[in-house]
Amino acid sequence: MAGRHTLRARLAVAIGAAVALLAGLVAVVTTNAYAAAGCRVDYRVTSQWPGGFTGNVAVTNLGDPVTGWALQWTFGAGQTVTQAWNATVTASGAQVTAVNVGYNGSIATNGSVSFGFNGSWTGSNPVPTTFTLNGTACTGGVTSPSASPSASPSASRSTSPSASPSTSTPPAGNAMAAVAAMQPGWNLGNSFDATGADETSWGNPRVTAALLDNIRVQGFNSIRIPVTWGQHMGGAPSYTVDAAWLARVKEVVDWALADGFYVMINVHHDSWQWINTMPADRTNVQNKYNALWTQLAAAFRTASPKLVFESVNEPQFTGSSGDAQNAELLAALNTEFRRIVRASGGNNATRPLVLPTLHTSADQARVDELTATFNQLNDPNLIATVHFYGYWPFSVNIAGGTRFDSAVEQDLVGQFDRVANAFVSRGIPVIIGEYGLLGFDRHTGTIEQGEKLKFFEYLGYYARAKKLTTMLWDNGQHFGRTSFAWSDPELFAQIKSSWTTRSGTASADFVYVPRTGSVAAQTLTLNLNGTTFQSLRQGSTDLVRGTDYTVSGNQLTLTASALTRLVGSRSYGVNATLQARFSAGVPWRINIITYDPPLLSAATGTTAAFTLPAQFRGDQLATMEARYADGSNAGPQNWTSFKEFDVTFAPDYAANTIALRPAFFAEVNDTAKVTLTFHFWSGTKVTYYVTKSGTTVTGSLT
């Protein structure tokens, strides 16, 4: 406890200093809009972090009514706006122009309008001091009609759509700003969502305030706390939630709110524990669900508006008649959720509420179903949510999905575009409530490191481009719950960088050099991603351009002489690590690796336990194919010859073995010889043969 209080005291000092800094950044500028008018502009930096900040601008009209407005200012230190809400913001050099959107173009006398944005900065972030509204300098007074320009502001600047705003879905209002401020987010997974007796039943320790303090320090602005309630509820008709469990959840919510987080709580694995039985037991499920949210709404009625409710995680239904019934059942749950929360009053009357698609899928049909619910509810404080774990073959490494290629990229683009087009374009915010790769829960080499980094670099960039807030799924595999350290600091550095900028990458993060024979020059393709290449560095020493390497367009070539020096005595494995440095983002690591083709050996074992000896000799395994003698695919998921990494096979580099899992042999024909082709990252392919006879397995090289 003392350690936790000491950390929180240190953070309180830091937060106090930050508040003082932000107070100095706040500028309240009284301005004059145009003839027979005047306005007041309140420009505030509401939060700031290294490289980024959130701004809020409020404009109060002190004169005649305004119909259509454009506010302009100039950034004094190279700041840029990266995302905006409630206004369309463009820039020409340092000059920024914010124009009303269709629903907020009119400002009555003494009325006000506000908009917000996320921005980037380097060096300093001074507040603009001069604004113009509709082309007239804002001087702090109300000018007389005689000084008015000849052109009417409403005639010269009106961006209202031809359709009446009353005929379209109301704008999201503050929900859009809140969701933008929630970026980036983190999931406290496998704790309160565990389906056992308490939060430790899935192997994670009790949640501490120190954990949340440390997550906040990492730069996260929101935290999703998944909660499974079913095993902590009594029976019908009251379905009373266990008081101790609710109090414990509330304690952690309060810690998070005190740390400055936006906080999202939900109904989590209940989705497949009991809510999924709704097709056959609709009345009881709906009653239980309603009773649960009635209690939660009451318990958190006065909580900070930064607390957000999510109706249900990954909703699904068993035994339904199909898509139409699934859609109708989910709409019923979401509708009752909103009704119960809103009716409870207090801060719940306007609290942001998160509604998922079926399975939290971004497929078009699922998005369309949720769109219909939003149209019906007509509530400006609703948020849409989907989850994203990437293109499945890449996410689990099956069917040859070893690389972040065009198929992986286009899958991401398609899903993000669908939700952005359906919701964000209409002023409805979207949260990617969980994102990651499914292979994270498996072998550390399921997805090769460089390919993984490229995936997350692009995900962060495209989410920003589409104004989507992202929440990293972390069940304890990323940030240590007691060590407060990242298990893969390189991955987190790439994720964090992607929140504000792009990073250069390359076609690979390795160069393989044979252990014997002459060393040849090798070329990597640079993915500049809008940056420019600057240098190639080993440690703190820059390699010499033209001697150690050359760059032609996007081709980076390491010379034979440089590689010969870097591999030294050519011991197996990584002999040197380089960094390709770009004008923005994090450097790209390139390992220089010495290898020989791996050697496999004959072995015997059983279908329950079979490992073949493998001398990897500096190489690493990418994937494995399995075929019968007639060329047909062998093993599970026989629509592809490439088997699923770690589910059917897994390397152990320390033990020098490759295991073939029971799941592989469970779907291999008895007595049939199976040809295995092991693909290594050096490009080497090694053939091996296995035969199953009952529970006995024999492996050979011929």
Secondary structure as GFF3:
##gff-version 3
##sequence-region A 1 702
A	DSSP	alpha_helix	2	25	.	.	.	ID=ss1
A	DSSP	beta_strand	27	31	.	.	.	ID=ss2
A	DSSP	beta_strand	39	49	.	.	.	ID=ss3
A	DSSP	beta_strand	52	61	.	.	.	ID=ss4
A	DSSP	beta_strand	66	67	.	.	.	ID=ss5
A	DSSP	beta_strand	70	74	.	.	.	ID=ss6
A	DSSP	beta_strand	80	85	.	.	.	ID=ss7
A	DSSP	beta_strand	88	92	.	.	.	ID=ss8
A	DSSP	beta_strand	95	99	.	.	.	ID=ss9
A	DSSP	three_ten_helix	102	104	.	.	.	ID=ss10
A	DSSP	beta_strand	106	107	.	.	.	ID=ss11
A	DSSP	beta_strand	112	120	.	.	.	ID=ss12
A	DSSP	beta_strand	131	133	.	.	.	ID=ss13
A	DSSP	beta_strand	136	137	.	.	.	ID=ss14
A	DSSP	three_ten_helix	145	147	.	.	.	ID=ss15
A	DSSP	alpha_helix	153	156	.	.	.	ID=ss16
A	DSSP	three_ten_helix	165	167	.	.	.	ID=ss17
A	DSSP	alpha_helix	174	181	.	.	.	ID=ss18
A	DSSP	beta_strand	185	187	.	.	.	ID=ss19
A	DSSP	alpha_helix	209	217	.	.	.	ID=ss20
A	DSSP	beta_strand	222	225	.	.	.	ID=ss21
A	DSSP	three_ten_helix	230	232	.	.	.	ID=ss22
A	DSSP	alpha_helix	243	258	.	.	.	ID=ss23
A	DSSP	beta_strand	262	266	.	.	.	ID=ss24
A	DSSP	alpha_helix	270	273	.	.	.	ID=ss25
A	DSSP	three_ten_helix	275	277	.	.	.	ID=ss26
A	DSSP	alpha_helix	282	299	.	.	.	ID=ss27
A	DSSP	beta_strand	307	310	.	.	.	ID=ss28
A	DSSP	alpha_helix	323	343	.	.	.	ID=ss29
A	DSSP	three_ten_helix	346	349	.	.	.	ID=ss30
A	DSSP	beta_strand	353	356	.	.	.	ID=ss31
A	DSSP	three_ten_helix	358	360	.	.	.	ID=ss32
A	DSSP	alpha_helix	364	377	.	.	.	ID=ss33
A	DSSP	beta_strand	382	388	.	.	.	ID=ss34
A	DSSP	alpha_helix	392	396	.	.	.	ID=ss35
A	DSSP	alpha_helix	406	422	.	.	.	ID=ss36
A	DSSP	three_ten_helix	424	426	.	.	.	ID=ss37
A	DSSP	beta_strand	430	435	.	.	.	ID=ss38
A	DSSP	three_ten_helix	438	441	.	.	.	ID=ss39
A	DSSP	alpha_helix	449	465	.	.	.	ID=ss40
A	DSSP	beta_strand	469	472	.	.	.	ID=ss41
A	DSSP	alpha_helix	489	498	.	.	.	ID=ss42
A	DSSP	beta_strand	505	506	.	.	.	ID=ss43
A	DSSP	beta_strand	510	514	.	.	.	ID=ss44
A	DSSP	beta_strand	522	527	.	.	.	ID=ss45
A	DSSP	beta_strand	533	538	.	.	.	ID=ss46
A	DSSP	beta_strand	541	542	.	.	.	ID=ss47
A	DSSP	beta_strand	549	552	.	.	.	ID=ss48
A	DSSP	beta_strand	555	558	.	.	.	ID=ss49
A	DSSP	alpha_helix	560	567	.	.	.	ID=ss50
A	DSSP	beta_strand	573	582	.	.	.	ID=ss51
A	DSSP	beta_strand	588	595	.	.	.	ID=ss52
A	DSSP	beta_strand	599	600	.	.	.	ID=ss53
A	DSSP	beta_strand	603	606	.	.	.	ID=ss54
A	DSSP	beta_strand	610	615	.	.	.	ID=ss55
A	DSSP	beta_strand	621	628	.	.	.	ID=ss56
A	DSSP	beta_strand	649	652	.	.	.	ID=ss57
A	DSSP	beta_strand	657	660	.	.	.	ID=ss58
A	DSSP	alpha_helix	662	665	.	.	.	ID=ss59
A	DSSP	beta_strand	673	680	.	.	.	ID=ss60
A	DSSP	beta_strand	685	693	.	.	.	ID=ss61
A	DSSP	beta_strand	696	700	.	.	.	ID=ss62
###
